Amino acid sequence: MVYRDYQGIKLSGLGFGAMRLPVIGGNDGNIDEAAAMAMVDKAMAEGINYYDTAFGYHDGNSEIVMGKALAKYPRDKFYIATKFPGYDLSNMPKVKEIFEKQLEKTGMEYFDFYLFHNVCEMNIEQYLDPKYGIYDYLMEQKKNGRIRHLGFSCHGEYDTLKRFLDAYGKDMEFCQIQLNYLDWKFQDAKAKVDLLNDWNIPVWVMEPLRGGKLAKLDDQSAGELKALRPDEEITAWAFRFLQSVKGVTMVLSGMSSMEQLEANLATYKEDKPLNEKEMETLMKVVDRMMAKKSIPCTACHYCVSHCPQGLDIPYFISLYNEHLLTTQDGGMGFIAPMAIAAIPDDKRPSACLHCHSCEQVCPQTIKISDMMTDFVEKIG
């Protein structure tokens, strides 16, 4: 197992994500406890020492099962992380109640790592609002030793990430973002990594395989990668990419089977970062993936200047592209709906008048009105 130095401790380079544990009968809330515990036993035996859960994973049962699975091991042999569920705005006034419940559910006396969960456009105002006392309470728990390391996860845009850092960055010890070789370009994750490196905040990675999308590539792409590394599995390229990114300390993988766990363990027996040619080839693969489902907006903003509603059309197109790419193979797209929910009703895609004024000035001749209609239908 590859290990990373973090504040005087050794963290396994691969972390065990508990969002996609094996379940029974396809019911996300019904975790197959025997299978999950066998996976944790295997992970512990092979050197994984970081376990990531959250209040809402598996309908609230992930924390319970992970607590049971880790209870048999000495407390100083593993690090457990969980999160305050700010993705649900009704939780904002309940930070103390929820934190105490999480300790109870996991059976822990303290959390090694604790996060503000899913900082994004939908909840940034509430997270920064002192009336909820979230920051103050979590800092108090850190002072009392019930949180050893405090950080946050972020699915928001660059500007939202920056706002949170400007407010609380001096006290944040790590940041968890969606990072993989597709989103390096597609969501401009590179800019977020650069910002975190500027703050000297270690990067925690979620969705290294983008929900499994990067586990299987088209024949052309797979062939190009195999030509460079004949013995490397396609899945492993996602992790080798992350081993090449400055600042990445922890890579979380949500594994649903022993087979997935064993494959990831094999990859993390060593560091094998990409060389310049390999990185260049991988980015060409990304370009092809993006071209398949993307509307070719260049964000020139001519459309915005001619929209009688003043809608941020380039932003909507970027969210639309994200939603299409995420859901094309049956995935659950949540980023776009959350982002739209943070926008006033009269500035959402549903406010489009279909007057076609934007289309008359679009250099890319995008059928914006059709896109708006489809977007509204897709996200509800």
Secondary structure in CASP SS format (residue, H / E / C, confidence):
PFRMAT SS
TARGET T0000
AUTHOR 0000-0000-0000
METHOD secondary structure of the structure
MODEL  1
M C 1.00
V C 1.00
Y E 1.00
R E 1.00
D E 1.00
Y E 1.00
Q C 1.00
G C 1.00
I E 1.00
K E 1.00
L E 1.00
S E 1.00
G C 1.00
L E 1.00
G E 1.00
F E 1.00
G E 1.00
A C 1.00
M C 1.00
R C 1.00
L C 1.00
P C 1.00
V E 1.00
I C 1.00
G C 1.00
G C 1.00
N C 1.00
D C 1.00
G C 1.00
N C 1.00
I E 1.00
D C 1.00
E H 1.00
A H 1.00
A H 1.00
A H 1.00
M H 1.00
A H 1.00
M H 1.00
V H 1.00
D H 1.00
K H 1.00
A H 1.00
M H 1.00
A H 1.00
E C 1.00
G C 1.00
I C 1.00
N C 1.00
Y E 1.00
Y E 1.00
D E 1.00
T C 1.00
A C 1.00
F C 1.00
G C 1.00
Y H 1.00
H H 1.00
D H 1.00
G H 1.00
N C 1.00
S H 1.00
E H 1.00
I H 1.00
V H 1.00
M H 1.00
G H 1.00
K H 1.00
A H 1.00
L H 1.00
A C 1.00
K C 1.00
Y C 1.00
P C 1.00
R H 1.00
D H 1.00
K H 1.00
F C 1.00
Y E 1.00
I E 1.00
A E 1.00
T E 1.00
K E 1.00
F E 1.00
P C 1.00
G C 1.00
Y C 1.00
D C 1.00
L H 1.00
S H 1.00
N H 1.00
M H 1.00
P H 1.00
K H 1.00
V H 1.00
K H 1.00
E H 1.00
I H 1.00
F H 1.00
E H 1.00
K H 1.00
Q H 1.00
L H 1.00
E H 1.00
K H 1.00
T H 1.00
G C 1.00
M C 1.00
E C 1.00
Y C 1.00
F E 1.00
D E 1.00
F E 1.00
Y E 1.00
L E 1.00
F E 1.00
H E 1.00
N E 1.00
V E 1.00
C C 1.00
E C 1.00
M C 1.00
N C 1.00
I H 1.00
E H 1.00
Q H 1.00
Y H 1.00
L H 1.00
D C 1.00
P H 1.00
K H 1.00
Y H 1.00
G C 1.00
I H 1.00
Y H 1.00
D H 1.00
Y H 1.00
L H 1.00
M H 1.00
E H 1.00
Q H 1.00
K H 1.00
K H 1.00
N C 1.00
G C 1.00
R C 1.00
I E 1.00
R E 1.00
H E 1.00
L E 1.00
G E 1.00
F E 1.00
S E 1.00
C E 1.00
H C 1.00
G C 1.00
E C 1.00
Y H 1.00
D H 1.00
T H 1.00
L H 1.00
K H 1.00
R H 1.00
F H 1.00
L H 1.00
D H 1.00
A H 1.00
Y H 1.00
G H 1.00
K H 1.00
D H 1.00
M C 1.00
E C 1.00
F C 1.00
C E 1.00
Q E 1.00
I E 1.00
Q E 1.00
L C 1.00
N C 1.00
Y C 1.00
L C 1.00
D H 1.00
W H 1.00
K H 1.00
F H 1.00
Q C 1.00
D C 1.00
A H 1.00
K H 1.00
A H 1.00
K H 1.00
V H 1.00
D H 1.00
L H 1.00
L H 1.00
N H 1.00
D H 1.00
W C 1.00
N C 1.00
I C 1.00
P C 1.00
V E 1.00
W E 1.00
V E 1.00
M E 1.00
E C 1.00
P C 1.00
L C 1.00
R C 1.00
G C 1.00
G C 1.00
K H 1.00
L H 1.00
A H 1.00
K C 1.00
L C 1.00
D C 1.00
D H 1.00
Q H 1.00
S H 1.00
A H 1.00
G H 1.00
E H 1.00
L H 1.00
K H 1.00
A H 1.00
L H 1.00
R C 1.00
P C 1.00
D C 1.00
E C 1.00
E C 1.00
I H 1.00
T H 1.00
A H 1.00
W H 1.00
A H 1.00
F H 1.00
R H 1.00
F H 1.00
L H 1.00
Q C 1.00
S C 1.00
V C 1.00
K C 1.00
G C 1.00
V E 1.00
T E 1.00
M E 1.00
V E 1.00
L E 1.00
S E 1.00
G E 1.00
M C 1.00
S C 1.00
S C 1.00
M H 1.00
E H 1.00
Q H 1.00
L H 1.00
E H 1.00
A H 1.00
N H 1.00
L H 1.00
A H 1.00
T H 1.00
Y C 1.00
K C 1.00
E C 1.00
D C 1.00
K C 1.00
P C 1.00
L C 1.00
N C 1.00
E H 1.00
K H 1.00
E H 1.00
M H 1.00
E H 1.00
T H 1.00
L H 1.00
M H 1.00
K H 1.00
V H 1.00
V H 1.00
D H 1.00
R H 1.00
M H 1.00
M H 1.00
A H 1.00
K H 1.00
K H 1.00
S C 1.00
I C 1.00
P C 1.00
C C 1.00
T C 1.00
A C 1.00
C C 1.00
H C 1.00
Y H 1.00
C H 1.00
V H 1.00
S H 1.00
H C 1.00
C C 1.00
P C 1.00
Q C 1.00
G C 1.00
L C 1.00
D C 1.00
I H 1.00
P H 1.00
Y H 1.00
F H 1.00
I H 1.00
S H 1.00
L H 1.00
Y H 1.00
N H 1.00
E H 1.00
H H 1.00
L H 1.00
L H 1.00
T H 1.00
T H 1.00
Q C 1.00
D C 1.00
G C 1.00
G C 1.00
M C 1.00
G C 1.00
F C 1.00
I H 1.00
A H 1.00
P H 1.00
M H 1.00
A H 1.00
I H 1.00
A H 1.00
A C 1.00
I C 1.00
P C 1.00
D H 1.00
D H 1.00
K H 1.00
R C 1.00
P H 1.00
S H 1.00
A H 1.00
C C 1.00
L C 1.00
H C 1.00
C C 1.00
H C 1.00
S C 1.00
C C 1.00
E H 1.00
Q H 1.00
V H 1.00
C C 1.00
P C 1.00
Q C 1.00
T C 1.00
I C 1.00
K C 1.00
I H 1.00
S H 1.00
D H 1.00
M H 1.00
M H 1.00
T H 1.00
D H 1.00
F H 1.00
V H 1.00
E H 1.00
K H 1.00
I H 1.00
G C 1.00
END
